[in-house]
Amino acid sequence: MAFIHDEFLLNNEPARRLYHEYAAGEPILDYHNHLPPAEIAENRQFANLGEIWLEGDHYKWRAMRANGEPEEVITGNAGAKDKYLAWVRTVPHTLCNPLYHWTHLELKRHFGIDTLLSGDTAEEIWETANEKLAQPELSVHGVLEQFDVRALCTTDDPTESLEYHVAIGALGVRTKVYPTFRPDKAWGVDQPELFNTWGDKLAAAADGDTS
């Protein structure tokens, strides 16, 4: 049996019945994520697994650092494939971590790939997934439609203009995209230069004095 299958994590009959008869057909209402609103507004079409998996996933970055990968292939200037291969080297060490399950769920659901990701399978998976990423159903809008995402809430600093949320609203896409208030940088008083720069941006966004 493949690692990811129809009964994955459903270890008893009540779980299987509740999921398949009730939960599986429900739409997604996502109250917290890190999706960049610009990519939704522009309906980004990702070119490869390195882009879609590793450009902004801080959970993967943390695992890669723990695995001893250099920052160059995590958030640095290395190419997308080099970053992908760094993730490939990390994946076997995430066994029993949700990252291992998420990685293979994504390969199965989006690309129809049952093969476990490893150094031996990396090239084949890279080629197969990248070919499918070029299809419209795997654009940002395509994925949101495919998984029936009715609403999602992005994570937004209060200095942001929300111009992309306005643009998304004008597109008429079915998924409703809402901003949320995430003033993490307000806690950065231990870094006065960065904190003061952020305060200036906040004042400009609010068109008022925030001191």
Secondary structure, DSSP 8 states (H G I E B T S, - for coil): --SS-TTTT--SHHHHHHIIIIITTS-EEES-----HHHHHTT----SHHHHHHSS-HHHHHHHHHTT--GGGTTSS--HHHHHHHHHHHGGGGTTSHHHHHHHHHHHHHH---S--STTTHHHHHHHHHHHHTSGGGSHHHHHHHTTEEEEEEEE-TT---HHHHHHHHHT-SSEEEEEE--GGGG-TTSHHHHHHHHHHHHHHHTS---
